[in-house]
Amino acid sequence: MRRPKFLAILLFILTLVLATCTGTNPDLPAPSLSDSGALRIWWSRGHYPEEDEALEEIIAGWQSDREERGEPALEVELSFYSIEDILGKTKSAVEAGNPPDLLFSSQTDLILGESWAADGILADVSDVIEPVKDLYSDSALKAAYFYNNVTKQGSYYAVPIYQQAHYLHYWRDLLAEVGFSEKDIPKDWNGFWEFWQEAADALRDRYGEDFYAMGFPMSVASVDTYFTFEQILEAYDVEIVGQASGLSNHRSGKLLLDRPAIRQKAIAALEWYVSLYQNGYVPPDAIKWLAADNNVTFLNRKVLIAANPSLSIPGSQREDEDIYRNKMATIELPNEPDGEPPKYLVTVKTIVAFAASKNQEAAKDFLSYLVEPERLGFYVKGSLGRWFPVMPELLADSFWQDKSDPHISVATEQFLEGKTRPFYQSFNPAYSRVSEENVWGKAMSRVIVDGLSPTEATDEAIGRIKEIFADWPSSE
């Protein structure tokens, strides 16, 4: 099989795998608080240089703006960490009483943000949100509004900067080699997935046994396993947490897993998902993948279609016009098993500040500068379409309105015309622990590695989720 070897792929893999850090060795303990009183910002390293460069440019602009306003000069210590390392380092720093002033991780909203807010660890950032509140979407505001068990009140404890959904990417040129095009792809659930299996079987005859249909993560170690399987649960109408209404109580949803119909649907979803692996349509090493591996496997053309919770895969190929626009394509999910149109899970990514920070005033000043629409729009575009704006007015930019773009146009249609819902953390913060433990990823491992039946593994997962909800502090 021809495998593209060019600089873009190399850079993409390196930025995902290396935990590089500005002025800091990422393998060392988290840096101590600077004696200079510098503003310490810890940030998930971007997939592309443009993403990090955009942030650095905004920071430099903010420092100049402070000087123009007559504010004291302030050094900024910006540290980049890998997605695998940043939350662990921050958690250790919080426990040591030495958190950074600002944190951005693409997993904060899914894992630790809710519990940090509940425990009074996060700083209230309402004074950042209120001046631009009307510019944000309702879902973005809900994603930033947490309940604090210390103050017994809800407030804004995070600043939204962008959102993401789930996408499917496939190799258009490989599909053409066996006589198919996009118009041949069925829209129904069973027909859609059988199509890719049949096409991959034909391609395997040409390219060997190490070619597979689907790049679906199956490992406990990958956050993409969580993203992908939650989308599958949604397709099977597995309603795990009920949705409460209103901003003040929107995180008080009740657990619904005691309902027999919900349990049966969860079993069916898990059985379907692991069967793709067991039947040889997913690479064998998918049970060991980290967050980058589904991307790398697809870019190495070892699978025909891949699932990913951002547009990072096509974004990595923007410099090669032929690959980006002709060889690779992004496609919407098929209709759900019951025939209904797909509903896309959306998560809002946020920046948080810490109550123990010694530079809260400066941290909030920077956040207020960042969330001005022209700057936030500039930063989100720096991700090359990997992420999606949380301020509707930013969508007027031609970058998001380019219908000839085979990837951005699909994402825009999913967000603006498709059905969406937030992840269950927005219904009840206890579900953040389900994400942190990757409960459903462990259920897959129990079937694939340990030989449990999907029913047994699902019941184990349901039992653990019930324990998590029972142990979670009540906000009532």
C-alpha positions as a printed Julia matrix, in Angstrom:
476×3 Matrix{Float64}:
   0.0     0.0    0.0
   1.27    3.51  -0.72
   1.73    5.36   2.54
   2.22    9.13   2.5
   5.52   10.25   3.97
   5.66   13.97   4.3
   6.48   16.56   6.88
   2.91   17.29   7.94
   2.37   13.77   9.24
   5.71   13.78  11.04
   4.93   17.06  12.76
   1.44   15.89  13.62
   2.7    12.69  15.28
   5.42   14.51  17.18
   3.09   17.12  18.61
   0.7    14.42  19.8
   3.28   12.1   21.31
   5.83   14.48  22.81
   5.0    16.24  26.03
   7.06   19.28  25.19
   7.0    22.19  27.59
   8.22   25.78  27.23
  11.36   26.12  29.29
  10.49   22.95  31.22
  11.22   19.26  30.9
   7.76   17.6   30.91
   9.14   14.52  32.6
  10.11   16.52  35.67
   7.7    17.5   38.47
   5.49   20.51  37.9
   7.48   23.77  38.15
   7.38   25.64  41.43
   5.81   29.05  41.83
   8.03   31.71  40.34
   9.52   34.18  42.82
   8.92   36.89  40.22
   5.16   36.57  40.63
   4.78   35.73  36.94
   1.4    34.67  35.62
   1.67   30.9   35.17
  -0.41   29.45  32.34
  -0.5    25.7   31.73
  -1.93   24.72  28.35
  -2.51   21.55  26.36
  -0.08   21.63  23.47
  -1.9    22.08  20.18
  -1.88   19.58  17.37
  -0.33   22.17  15.04
   2.25   24.97  15.51
  -0.36   27.54  14.41
  -2.49   26.76  17.47
   0.3    27.43  19.95
   1.59   30.4   17.98
  -1.87   32.0   18.08
  -1.94   31.72  21.88
   1.56   33.16  22.19
   0.58   36.08  19.97
  -2.49   36.79  22.1
  -0.4    36.71  25.29
   2.09   39.16  23.79
  -0.8    41.41  22.74
  -2.23   41.31  26.25
   1.11   42.29  27.77
   1.33   45.27  25.41
  -2.26   46.19  26.19
  -1.46   46.24  29.92
   1.38   48.65  29.3
  -0.87   50.92  27.26
  -3.38   50.92  30.14
  -0.65   51.84  32.58
  -0.75   48.48  34.33
   2.46   47.03  35.79
   4.48   44.85  33.42
   3.89   41.17  34.14
   5.95   38.21  33.03
   4.02   35.2   31.71
   5.32   31.67  32.19
   3.52   29.67  29.5
   4.02   25.91  29.78
   2.73   23.44  27.2
   2.01   19.84  28.21
   0.7    16.79  26.41
  -2.94   15.79  26.74
  -1.87   12.68  28.67
   0.19   14.63  31.23
  -1.41   17.98  31.89
  -4.28   17.02  34.19
  -2.14   14.69  36.26
   0.47   17.42  36.77
  -2.21   19.96  37.61
  -3.92   17.6   40.04
  -0.59   17.12  41.84
  -0.02   20.87  41.9
  -3.49   21.48  43.33
  -2.94   18.89  46.04
   0.38   20.56  46.89
  -1.33   23.95  47.19
   0.58   25.29  44.19
  -1.75   25.34  41.16
  -1.05   27.35  38.02
  -2.94   30.62  37.65
  -4.72   29.42  34.53
  -5.26   25.96  33.08
  -6.49   24.83  29.72
  -6.86   21.12  29.05
  -9.19   19.61  26.5
 -10.27   17.12  29.18
 -10.95   19.44  32.13
 -14.65   19.67  31.31
 -14.96   15.88  31.11
 -12.92   14.82  34.11
 -11.87   17.18  36.93
 -13.58   20.51  36.31
 -16.86   19.54  37.95
 -15.26   18.09  41.09
 -12.83   20.99  41.44
 -15.72   23.44  41.29
 -17.75   21.41  43.77
 -14.83   21.37  46.21
 -14.24   25.13  45.99
 -10.9    24.71  44.2
 -11.79   26.87  41.19
 -12.03   30.65  41.15
 -15.34   32.3   40.29
 -14.94   33.91  36.86
 -18.38   35.54  36.59
 -16.76   38.95  36.14
 -15.12   37.58  32.97
 -18.28   35.99  31.61
 -20.89   38.67  32.35
 -19.61   41.38  29.92
 -19.66   38.91  27.0
 -22.48   36.67  28.2
 -24.81   37.6   25.34
 -22.16   36.6   22.79
 -21.99   32.99  23.97
 -24.33   30.18  22.95
 -26.63   28.8   25.66
 -24.78   25.49  25.67
 -21.46   27.27  26.26
 -22.87   29.12  29.26
 -24.29   25.94  30.74
 -20.93   24.25  30.35
 -19.29   26.99  32.43
 -21.87   27.11  35.22
 -21.05   24.82  38.18
 -22.36   24.24  41.69
 -19.97   24.93  44.56
 -20.62   22.71  47.58
 -18.57   25.05  49.79
 -20.54   28.22  49.06
 -23.75   26.25  48.36
 -24.29   28.34  45.24
 -23.96   27.99  41.51
 -21.81   30.35  39.45
 -19.47   30.56  36.48
 -16.27   28.69  37.23
 -14.92   28.26  33.7
 -14.49   30.33  30.54
 -15.61   28.64  27.28
 -13.28   29.03  24.31
 -14.46   26.43  21.77
 -16.46   23.24  21.32
 -16.04   19.89  19.61
 -18.17   17.1   18.18
 -17.56   13.64  16.73
 -16.58   13.06  13.12
 -15.92   10.26  10.67
 -13.1    10.49   8.1
 -12.41    8.13   5.23
  -9.99    7.7    2.37
 -11.91    8.69  -0.74
  -9.17    7.51  -3.11
  -8.99    4.03  -1.53
 -12.74    3.7   -1.78
 -12.53    4.61  -5.46
  -9.97    1.85  -6.03
 -12.68   -0.75  -5.38
 -15.28    1.08  -7.47
 -17.19    3.09  -4.84
 -17.84    6.76  -4.18
 -19.71    8.75  -1.54
 -23.03    8.38  -3.38
 -22.83    4.61  -2.81
 -22.65    4.9    0.99
 -25.93    3.85   2.66
 -27.55    6.11   5.26
 -29.09    3.4    7.41
 -27.13    2.13  10.43
 -26.54   -1.5    9.43
 -26.05   -0.76   5.76
 -23.58    2.02   6.51
 -21.21   -0.07   8.64
 -21.52   -3.16   6.44
 -20.49   -1.0    3.49
 -17.13   -0.15   5.08
 -16.53   -3.76   6.05
 -17.16   -4.98   2.51
 -14.99   -2.25   0.99
 -12.18   -3.02   3.43
 -12.4    -6.73   2.58
 -11.86   -5.86  -1.05
  -8.94   -3.57  -0.23
  -7.39   -6.19   2.04
  -7.14   -8.48  -0.99
  -4.92   -5.79  -2.53
  -2.98   -4.48   0.44
  -2.66   -7.38   2.84
  -4.01   -8.58   6.13
  -2.82   -5.54   8.1
  -5.48   -3.35   6.48
  -8.73   -2.83   8.44
 -12.11   -1.26   7.99
 -12.41    1.0   11.03
 -10.11    3.01  13.24
 -12.2     2.7   16.41
 -10.4     3.05  19.77
 -11.03    0.22  22.23
  -8.55    1.01  25.02
  -8.96    2.2   28.59
  -5.98    4.53  28.09
  -7.5     6.64  25.3
  -9.99    9.43  25.93
 -11.12    8.87  22.33
 -12.58    5.53  23.45
 -14.83    7.44  25.8
 -15.83    9.98  23.13
 -16.55    7.36  20.49
 -18.49    4.95  22.65
 -20.61    7.7   24.2
 -21.64    8.56  20.64
 -22.54    4.91  20.04
 -24.59    4.84  23.25
 -26.45    7.89  21.98
 -27.12    6.16  18.66
 -28.67    3.23  20.55
 -30.83    5.64  22.6
 -29.13    4.7   25.86
 -30.37    7.52  28.1
 -28.08    7.21  31.11
 -28.82   10.53  32.85
 -32.04   12.53  32.65
 -31.86   16.18  31.74
 -33.02   18.85  34.2
 -34.12   22.28  32.97
 -32.9    25.75  33.88
 -29.41   27.13  34.38
 -29.33   26.89  38.17
 -30.33   23.21  38.38
 -29.31   21.9   34.96
 -26.74   19.59  36.57
 -29.18   17.73  38.79
 -30.18   15.03  36.3
 -31.11   11.61  37.7
 -29.44    8.32  36.84
 -31.72    6.14  34.68
 -29.75    2.89  34.46
 -32.22    1.02  36.68
 -34.68    0.97  33.8
 -34.61   -2.47  32.12
 -35.02   -1.01  28.62
 -32.01    1.28  29.1
 -29.88   -1.63  30.33
 -30.81   -3.76  27.31
 -29.92   -0.96  24.92
 -26.56   -0.5   26.66
 -25.85   -4.22  26.28
 -26.72   -4.04  22.58
 -24.44   -1.02  22.07
 -21.48   -2.68  23.78
 -22.04   -5.96  21.94
 -22.13   -4.16  18.59
 -19.02   -2.13  19.3
 -16.77   -4.97  20.52
 -18.0    -7.24  17.7
 -16.2    -4.96  15.22
 -12.95   -5.85  16.98
 -13.77   -9.5   17.49
 -14.7    -9.91  13.82
 -11.39   -8.45  12.66
 -12.56   -5.09  11.33
 -10.59   -3.01  13.88
  -6.78   -3.21  14.26
  -5.71   -5.64  17.02
  -3.64   -2.97  18.79
  -6.72   -0.72  19.22
  -7.07   -2.15  22.74
  -3.75   -0.43  23.59
  -4.17    2.87  21.75
  -3.44    6.24  23.31
  -5.26    9.39  22.2
  -3.12    9.9   19.1
  -3.14    6.36  17.77
  -6.45    6.38  15.91
  -5.19    9.49  14.08
  -1.8     7.98  13.27
  -3.3     4.67  12.15
  -5.63    6.45   9.75
  -2.93    8.76   8.39
  -0.76    5.72   7.76
  -3.64    4.36   5.66
  -4.06    1.2    7.7
  -7.82    1.76   8.04
 -10.46    2.92   5.58
 -12.58    5.0    7.97
 -11.79    6.47  11.4
 -13.72    8.09  14.22
 -12.3    11.16  15.94
 -13.73   13.8   18.31
 -12.24   16.75  16.41
 -11.11   17.7   12.91
  -7.46   17.19  13.83
  -7.01   14.43  11.24
  -7.85   16.5    8.13
  -6.39   19.62   9.76
  -2.99   17.95   9.84
  -3.08   17.65   6.03
  -4.04   21.23   5.12
  -0.67   21.93   3.5
  -1.25   19.15   1.0
  -4.18   20.33  -1.09
  -4.6    17.02  -2.91
  -4.83   14.96   0.28
  -6.96   17.49   2.14
  -9.51   18.16  -0.59
  -9.4    15.08  -2.81
  -8.07   11.95  -1.1
  -9.6    12.44   2.33
 -13.25   13.16   3.2
 -15.37   13.8    6.28
 -18.83   12.27   6.43
 -21.8    12.57   8.75
 -22.88    9.71  10.96
 -25.57    7.38   9.57
 -29.11    7.33  10.86
 -29.45    5.66  14.23
 -30.54    1.99  14.48
 -34.16    3.12  14.95
 -34.0     5.16  11.74
 -33.86    8.58  13.42
 -31.3    11.16  12.23
 -28.08   11.14  14.25
 -27.73   13.29  17.35
 -24.2    14.6   17.86
 -22.58   14.83  21.26
 -20.94   18.19  21.84
 -18.5    19.2   24.56
 -17.47   22.76  25.36
 -13.8    23.31  26.17
 -12.98   25.81  28.89
 -10.19   27.58  30.74
 -10.23   27.54  34.54
  -8.55   29.66  37.22
  -7.82   28.49  40.73
  -8.95   29.92  44.05
  -5.43   29.41  45.48
  -3.83   31.44  42.69
  -1.77   34.44  43.77
  -2.47   36.2   40.47
  -6.25   35.98  40.18
  -6.67   39.6   39.13
  -4.12   39.27  36.32
  -5.52   35.86  35.32
  -9.01   37.29  34.94
  -7.64   40.31  33.08
  -6.02   38.01  30.55
  -9.2    35.95  30.19
 -11.24   39.11  29.56
  -8.75   40.08  26.86
  -8.82   36.61  25.28
 -12.61   36.29  25.02
 -13.1    39.45  23.01
 -14.6    38.01  19.79
 -11.84   39.05  17.43
  -9.18   37.44  19.62
 -11.12   34.31  20.45
 -11.96   33.9   16.78
  -8.3    34.29  15.89
  -7.31   31.59  18.38
  -9.98   29.1   17.28
  -8.99   29.55  13.64
  -5.41   28.82  14.69
  -6.58   25.26  15.33
  -7.15   24.96  11.54
 -10.75   23.87  12.04
  -9.95   21.27  14.67
 -12.35   23.07  17.03
 -15.59   24.99  16.55
 -16.56   28.47  17.86
 -18.77   28.93  20.95
 -19.78   32.47  19.93
 -22.31   32.31  17.07
 -21.18   35.6   15.54
 -17.75   34.1   14.81
 -19.38   31.75  12.3
 -19.82   34.65   9.9
 -16.12   34.36   9.1
 -15.49   32.93   5.63
 -13.3    30.24   7.2
 -16.44   28.54   8.56
 -18.63   29.31   5.54
 -16.45   27.71   2.86
 -18.79   25.1    1.39
 -16.03   23.8   -0.86
 -14.06   22.63   2.16
 -14.86   18.9    2.48
 -14.3    18.88   6.24
 -15.18   22.3    7.71
 -18.46   22.34   5.76
 -19.5    19.02   7.31
 -18.65   20.23  10.82
 -20.59   23.46  10.31
 -23.61   21.52   9.09
 -23.44   19.16  12.06
 -23.39   22.02  14.55
 -25.91   24.31  12.89
 -28.37   21.94  11.25
 -28.0    18.63  13.06
 -29.37   17.59  16.43
 -26.89   17.97  19.27
 -26.7    17.43  23.01
 -23.98   17.93  25.63
 -22.24   15.05  27.35
 -23.8    13.73  30.55
 -21.45   15.79  32.72
 -23.72   18.7   31.85
 -26.7    16.79  33.25
 -24.97   15.63  36.42
 -21.33   16.28  37.46
 -21.02   12.75  38.83
 -20.65   11.51  35.25
 -17.27   13.25  35.08
 -15.96   10.41  37.25
 -17.32    7.9   34.71
 -15.21    9.68  32.1
 -12.17    9.9   34.38
 -12.26    6.14  35.02
 -13.25    5.35  31.42
 -15.85    2.93  32.77
 -17.09    1.93  29.34
 -13.53    1.43  28.07
 -13.0    -0.99  30.96
 -16.18   -2.8   29.95
 -14.74   -3.32  26.46
 -11.56   -4.72  27.98
 -13.57   -7.09  30.13
 -15.15   -8.54  26.98
 -12.16   -8.47  24.61
  -9.38   -9.37  27.04
 -11.08  -11.13  29.95
 -13.75  -13.0   28.02
 -16.85  -11.69  29.79
 -20.07  -11.54  27.85
 -21.36   -8.06  26.85
 -24.2    -8.57  29.34
 -21.78   -9.29  32.21
 -19.51   -6.4   31.28
 -22.43   -3.99  30.94
 -23.8    -4.98  34.33
 -20.36   -4.38  35.86
 -20.22   -0.94  34.24
 -23.74   -0.09  35.43
 -22.82   -1.19  38.95
 -19.75    1.05  38.97
 -21.69    4.03  37.61
 -24.29    3.58  40.35
 -21.51    3.58  42.95
 -20.07    6.78  41.53
 -23.42    8.55  41.62
 -24.14    7.3   45.15
 -20.78    8.63  46.38
 -20.97   11.99  44.62
 -21.72   14.96  46.96
 -25.29   16.18  46.62
 -25.88   19.78  45.59
 -29.27   19.84  47.24
